[in-house]
Amino acid sequence: YPQQCSALRKNGFVCIKGHPCKIVEMSTSKTGKHGHAKVHLVAIDIFTTKKYEDICPSTHNMECPVVTRHEYTVVGEDGGFLQLMNDAGDIREDLKMPEE
């Protein structure tokens, strides 16, 4: 969903160059003689941990991903797929086991 740059906060989530990232550093510069205040973002991709930086005017909108986190307990492994259980006791068996 779109969100104004000035409303973004540290530890929030934002899409930079199409990558969903967690904001680790954020600073705002003052308005210039003719320009807008600029927001400088430093964020880390939530999947690859690669660092991304972006500078945008504070009045512009940026895409923000909806991120939810679920914790599972590994129950077992069957044919290369993990057997996972959440706190409610529901079993999930559709995740492939990592190669490493």
Number of C-alpha atoms within 10 A of each C-alpha: 10 12 14 14 22 18 9 19 16 14 13 14 22 28 19 21 11 8 18 21 26 26 23 15 14 17 13 16 12 10 12 9 6 5 9 15 14 20 20 17 23 18 27 21 18 15 9 10 11 11 15 17 14 12 14 17 18 20 15 14 16 18 17 20 16 9 11 5 4 6 9 15 12 13 12 11 13 10 7 11 15 18 19 19 17 13 10 7 10 9 15 15 14 10 11 13 13 8 5 3
